[in-house]
Amino acid sequence: IPDGDFEIIPLGEDPTNGIKIGTGLPDMVRKQLEACLKQNAELFAWSATEMLGIDPEVACHQLTIDPRASDVVQRRRKQS
């Protein structure tokens, strides 16, 4: 996530596929970055299913929790 304010640069036809870039960039750098990102939009994977050749075991995780276990609430700790 960029520091400070940012804008979303849409990549492709789907408006949900966008990259966040900082608004503090100089105008020339922003235009070059935007052009580079749009030119290489096909390199981005927006979901695990789009990462062909990558084993799902690498991209997914699983928590090994006993289904019989109950939630434990810890006491509140004060910060100094």
ABEGO torsion letter per residue (X at the ends): XBBEBBBBBBBEABAABBBBBBAABBAAAAAAAAAAAAAAAAABBABAAABBGBBAAAABBBBBBBAABBBBBBBBBBBX
